[in-house]
Every structure is written in C-alpha cells, then in structure tokens.
C-alpha cells in the first residue's frame, strides 16, 4: 500500500520506485506522515475556529 501511495504522489512507475534508495523512500514516508499530521492539526483548528 505504501508503494502505491508513493508512486501516486511522486508520479513514479514501479521501476522508478524500485530504483530509489531505501533511505530516500523512508524519508518520503516520514515526510508524508508529517504532512498528514500538520494538515490534521490545521483542519482541527479551522473546525474549532468556525464554532
């Protein structure tokens, strides 16, 4: 599932994915997780502010 998400977000084919170094793929996973957490915080703030 993670591979599909990374390929979708990066616009990569399977071949491009498997040719990336593992350390870079791990950084992308961490970045996407941090981005999602940040977006969740913003959404909660917006929801709270609109009450």
Biopython code that builds the backbone (N, CA, C, O; Angstrom):
import numpy as np
from Bio.PDB.StructureBuilder import StructureBuilder

atoms = [
    (1, "UNK", "N", (0.823, -1.197, 0.000)),
    (1, "UNK", "CA", (0.000, 0.000, 0.000)),
    (1, "UNK", "C", (0.869, 1.263, 0.000)),
    (1, "UNK", "O", (0.563, 2.231, -0.696)),
    (2, "UNK", "N", (1.944, 1.248, 0.779)),
    (2, "UNK", "CA", (2.837, 2.408, 0.841)),
    (2, "UNK", "C", (3.473, 2.656, -0.524)),
    (2, "UNK", "O", (3.605, 3.803, -0.953)),
    (3, "UNK", "N", (3.860, 1.589, -1.199)),
    (3, "UNK", "CA", (4.477, 1.735, -2.514)),
    (3, "UNK", "C", (3.516, 2.437, -3.477)),
    (3, "UNK", "O", (3.919, 3.333, -4.218)),
    (4, "UNK", "N", (2.273, 2.036, -3.465)),
    (4, "UNK", "CA", (1.282, 2.645, -4.357)),
    (4, "UNK", "C", (1.092, 4.124, -4.031)),
    (4, "UNK", "O", (0.979, 4.952, -4.935)),
    (5, "UNK", "N", (1.058, 4.456, -2.735)),
    (5, "UNK", "CA", (0.887, 5.849, -2.336)),
    (5, "UNK", "C", (2.071, 6.697, -2.798)),
    (5, "UNK", "O", (1.888, 7.796, -3.321)),
    (6, "UNK", "N", (3.273, 6.185, -2.602)),
    (6, "UNK", "CA", (4.468, 6.931, -3.003)),
    (6, "UNK", "C", (4.484, 7.113, -4.522)),
    (6, "UNK", "O", (4.754, 8.210, -5.011)),
    (7, "UNK", "N", (4.198, 6.052, -5.263)),
    (7, "UNK", "CA", (4.186, 6.163, -6.724)),
    (7, "UNK", "C", (3.157, 7.193, -7.184)),
    (7, "UNK", "O", (3.425, 7.985, -8.088)),
    (8, "UNK", "N", (1.984, 7.180, -6.561)),
    (8, "UNK", "CA", (0.935, 8.136, -6.927)),
    (8, "UNK", "C", (1.375, 9.574, -6.635)),
    (8, "UNK", "O", (1.255, 10.455, -7.487)),
    (9, "UNK", "N", (1.883, 9.797, -5.424)),
    (9, "UNK", "CA", (2.279, 11.154, -5.032)),
    (9, "UNK", "C", (3.460, 11.679, -5.839)),
    (9, "UNK", "O", (3.515, 12.863, -6.172)),
    (10, "UNK", "N", (4.400, 10.799, -6.151)),
    (10, "UNK", "CA", (5.608, 11.221, -6.849)),
    (10, "UNK", "C", (5.474, 11.124, -8.371)),
    (10, "UNK", "O", (6.327, 11.631, -9.099)),
    (11, "UNK", "N", (4.413, 10.479, -8.853)),
    (11, "UNK", "CA", (4.239, 10.310, -10.286)),
    (11, "UNK", "C", (5.207, 9.289, -10.875)),
    (11, "UNK", "O", (5.587, 9.384, -12.042)),
    (12, "UNK", "N", (5.604, 8.311, -10.058)),
    (12, "UNK", "CA", (6.587, 7.312, -10.473)),
    (12, "UNK", "C", (5.921, 6.055, -10.990)),
    (12, "UNK", "O", (4.784, 5.744, -10.634)),
    (13, "UNK", "N", (6.638, 5.340, -11.829)),
    (13, "UNK", "CA", (6.273, 3.980, -12.202)),
    (13, "UNK", "C", (6.857, 3.033, -11.158)),
    (13, "UNK", "O", (7.629, 3.447, -10.292)),
    (14, "UNK", "N", (6.482, 1.761, -11.249)),
    (14, "UNK", "CA", (7.053, 0.760, -10.339)),
    (14, "UNK", "C", (8.573, 0.713, -10.489)),
    (14, "UNK", "O", (9.296, 0.639, -9.496)),
    (15, "UNK", "N", (9.053, 0.755, -11.732)),
    (15, "UNK", "CA", (10.503, 0.707, -11.975)),
    (15, "UNK", "C", (11.218, 1.884, -11.331)),
    (15, "UNK", "O", (12.291, 1.722, -10.750)),
    (16, "UNK", "N", (10.628, 3.062, -11.434)),
    (16, "UNK", "CA", (11.241, 4.233, -10.807)),
    (16, "UNK", "C", (11.264, 4.077, -9.288)),
    (16, "UNK", "O", (12.234, 4.459, -8.635)),
    (17, "UNK", "N", (10.196, 3.516, -8.731)),
    (17, "UNK", "CA", (10.138, 3.295, -7.283)),
    (17, "UNK", "C", (11.252, 2.365, -6.826)),
    (17, "UNK", "O", (11.991, 2.689, -5.896)),
    (18, "UNK", "N", (11.378, 1.211, -7.473)),
    (18, "UNK", "CA", (12.358, 0.224, -7.014)),
    (18, "UNK", "C", (13.795, 0.678, -7.248)),
    (18, "UNK", "O", (14.722, 0.113, -6.667)),
    (19, "UNK", "N", (13.988, 1.681, -8.082)),
    (19, "UNK", "CA", (15.337, 2.204, -8.321)),
    (19, "UNK", "C", (15.740, 3.295, -7.335)),
    (19, "UNK", "O", (16.841, 3.836, -7.431)),
    (20, "UNK", "N", (14.857, 3.626, -6.383)),
    (20, "UNK", "CA", (15.180, 4.639, -5.373)),
    (20, "UNK", "C", (15.906, 3.964, -4.213)),
    (20, "UNK", "O", (15.610, 2.814, -3.887)),
    (21, "UNK", "N", (16.844, 4.658, -3.590)),
    (21, "UNK", "CA", (17.500, 4.092, -2.404)),
    (21, "UNK", "C", (16.518, 3.997, -1.236)),
    (21, "UNK", "O", (15.636, 4.841, -1.080)),
    (22, "UNK", "N", (16.685, 2.965, -0.427)),
    (22, "UNK", "CA", (15.789, 2.738, 0.713)),
    (22, "UNK", "C", (15.736, 3.935, 1.654)),
    (22, "UNK", "O", (14.669, 4.272, 2.167)),
    (23, "UNK", "N", (16.890, 4.586, 1.888)),
    (23, "UNK", "CA", (16.902, 5.712, 2.817)),
    (23, "UNK", "C", (16.010, 6.841, 2.300)),
    (23, "UNK", "O", (15.376, 7.541, 3.088)),
    (24, "UNK", "N", (15.960, 7.019, 0.973)),
    (24, "UNK", "CA", (15.135, 8.078, 0.402)),
    (24, "UNK", "C", (13.653, 7.742, 0.529)),
    (24, "UNK", "O", (12.842, 8.619, 0.825)),
    (25, "UNK", "N", (13.300, 6.489, 0.308)),
    (25, "UNK", "CA", (11.908, 6.073, 0.468)),
    (25, "UNK", "C", (11.457, 6.245, 1.913)),
    (25, "UNK", "O", (10.324, 6.655, 2.164)),
    (26, "UNK", "N", (12.338, 5.935, 2.866)),
    (26, "UNK", "CA", (11.999, 6.129, 4.277)),
    (26, "UNK", "C", (11.792, 7.609, 4.598)),
    (26, "UNK", "O", (10.903, 7.957, 5.375)),
    (27, "UNK", "N", (12.605, 8.473, 4.007)),
    (27, "UNK", "CA", (12.419, 9.918, 4.214)),
    (27, "UNK", "C", (11.077, 10.385, 3.658)),
    (27, "UNK", "O", (10.393, 11.198, 4.279)),
    (28, "UNK", "N", (10.705, 9.875, 2.495)),
    (28, "UNK", "CA", (9.409, 10.240, 1.918)),
    (28, "UNK", "C", (8.267, 9.792, 2.823)),
    (28, "UNK", "O", (7.312, 10.539, 3.036)),
    (29, "UNK", "N", (8.359, 8.583, 3.352)),
    (29, "UNK", "CA", (7.317, 8.081, 4.253)),
    (29, "UNK", "C", (7.199, 8.978, 5.478)),
    (29, "UNK", "O", (6.092, 9.312, 5.900)),
    (30, "UNK", "N", (8.336, 9.369, 6.051)),
    (30, "UNK", "CA", (8.323, 10.257, 7.216)),
    (30, "UNK", "C", (7.745, 11.623, 6.848)),
    (30, "UNK", "O", (6.968, 12.193, 7.614)),
    (31, "UNK", "N", (8.119, 12.146, 5.688)),
    (31, "UNK", "CA", (7.616, 13.449, 5.257)),
    (31, "UNK", "C", (6.106, 13.413, 5.037)),
    (31, "UNK", "O", (5.392, 14.313, 5.479)),
    (32, "UNK", "N", (5.621, 12.381, 4.358)),
    (32, "UNK", "CA", (4.182, 12.284, 4.111)),
    (32, "UNK", "C", (3.413, 12.155, 5.416)),
    (32, "UNK", "O", (2.320, 12.705, 5.552)),
    (33, "UNK", "N", (3.979, 11.430, 6.380)),
    (33, "UNK", "CA", (3.347, 11.322, 7.695)),
    (33, "UNK", "C", (3.294, 12.663, 8.406)),
    (33, "UNK", "O", (2.270, 13.025, 8.985)),
    (34, "UNK", "N", (4.392, 13.396, 8.365)),
    (34, "UNK", "CA", (4.440, 14.721, 8.997)),
    (34, "UNK", "C", (3.476, 15.681, 8.305)),
    (34, "UNK", "O", (2.808, 16.475, 8.968)),
    (35, "UNK", "N", (3.403, 15.613, 6.985)),
    (35, "UNK", "CA", (2.465, 16.461, 6.241)),
    (35, "UNK", "C", (1.023, 16.165, 6.637)),
    (35, "UNK", "O", (0.221, 17.083, 6.804)),
    (36, "UNK", "N", (0.693, 14.883, 6.788)),
    (36, "UNK", "CA", (-0.667, 14.491, 7.177)),
    (36, "UNK", "C", (-0.990, 14.982, 8.589)),
    (36, "UNK", "O", (-2.093, 15.470, 8.838)),
    (37, "UNK", "N", (-0.042, 14.855, 9.503)),
    (37, "UNK", "CA", (-0.266, 15.339, 10.871)),
    (37, "UNK", "C", (-0.484, 16.848, 10.882)),
    (37, "UNK", "O", (-1.366, 17.351, 11.577)),
    (38, "UNK", "N", (0.323, 17.563, 10.109)),
    (38, "UNK", "CA", (0.184, 19.018, 10.027)),
    (38, "UNK", "C", (-1.195, 19.394, 9.471)),
    (38, "UNK", "O", (-1.858, 20.288, 9.997)),
    (39, "UNK", "N", (-1.619, 18.708, 8.412)),
    (39, "UNK", "CA", (-2.923, 19.001, 7.820)),
    (39, "UNK", "C", (-4.046, 18.695, 8.798)),
    (39, "UNK", "O", (-5.030, 19.431, 8.866)),
    (40, "UNK", "N", (-3.906, 17.614, 9.557)),
    (40, "UNK", "CA", (-4.924, 17.283, 10.564)),
    (40, "UNK", "C", (-5.024, 18.364, 11.628)),
    (40, "UNK", "O", (-6.122, 18.725, 12.052)),
    (41, "UNK", "N", (-3.870, 18.884, 12.064)),
    (41, "UNK", "CA", (-3.887, 19.977, 13.052)),
    (41, "UNK", "C", (-4.578, 21.211, 12.482)),
    (41, "UNK", "O", (-5.383, 21.846, 13.164)),
    (42, "UNK", "N", (-4.266, 21.551, 11.235)),
    (42, "UNK", "CA", (-4.904, 22.716, 10.617)),
    (42, "UNK", "C", (-6.409, 22.525, 10.504)),
    (42, "UNK", "O", (-7.178, 23.450, 10.764)),
    (43, "UNK", "N", (-6.828, 21.334, 10.120)),
    (43, "UNK", "CA", (-8.256, 21.047, 9.999)),
    (43, "UNK", "C", (-8.966, 21.183, 11.334)),
    (43, "UNK", "O", (-10.071, 21.723, 11.401)),
    (44, "UNK", "N", (-8.331, 20.691, 12.412)),
    (44, "UNK", "CA", (-8.928, 20.814, 13.740)),
    (44, "UNK", "C", (-9.029, 22.270, 14.159)),
    (44, "UNK", "O", (-10.033, 22.683, 14.739)),
    (45, "UNK", "N", (-7.980, 23.062, 13.865)),
    (45, "UNK", "CA", (-8.004, 24.483, 14.207)),
    (45, "UNK", "C", (-9.106, 25.213, 13.450)),
    (45, "UNK", "O", (-9.811, 26.045, 14.021)),
    (46, "UNK", "N", (-9.256, 24.902, 12.170)),
    (46, "UNK", "CA", (-10.299, 25.533, 11.372)),
    (46, "UNK", "C", (-11.683, 25.145, 11.876)),
    (46, "UNK", "O", (-12.582, 25.983, 11.952)),
    (47, "UNK", "N", (-11.849, 23.878, 12.217)),
    (47, "UNK", "CA", (-13.136, 23.403, 12.730)),
    (47, "UNK", "C", (-13.454, 24.099, 14.053)),
    (47, "UNK", "O", (-14.588, 24.521, 14.284)),
    (48, "UNK", "N", (-12.453, 24.215, 14.914)),
    (48, "UNK", "CA", (-12.652, 24.860, 16.212)),
    (48, "UNK", "C", (-12.953, 26.357, 16.038)),
    (48, "UNK", "O", (-13.796, 26.908, 16.745)),
    (49, "UNK", "N", (-12.270, 27.002, 15.107)),
    (49, "UNK", "CA", (-12.458, 28.442, 14.885)),
    (49, "UNK", "C", (-13.815, 28.760, 14.288)),
    (49, "UNK", "O", (-14.330, 29.862, 14.475)),
    (50, "UNK", "N", (-14.397, 27.817, 13.578)),
    (50, "UNK", "CA", (-15.667, 28.096, 12.913)),
    (50, "UNK", "C", (-16.872, 27.887, 13.837)),
    (50, "UNK", "O", (-18.009, 28.123, 13.429)),
    (51, "UNK", "N", (-16.634, 27.450, 15.068)),
    (51, "UNK", "CA", (-17.748, 27.237, 16.017)),
    (51, "UNK", "C", (-18.131, 28.506, 16.711)),
    (51, "UNK", "O", (-19.044, 28.507, 17.537)),
]
sb = StructureBuilder()
sb.init_structure("model")
sb.init_model(0)
sb.init_chain("A")
sb.init_seg("    ")
for serial, (resi, resn, name, xyz) in enumerate(atoms, 1):
    if name == "N":
        sb.init_residue(resn, " ", resi, " ")
    sb.init_atom(name, np.array(xyz, "f"), 0.0, 1.0, " ", f" {name:<3s}", serial, name[0])
structure = sb.get_structure()
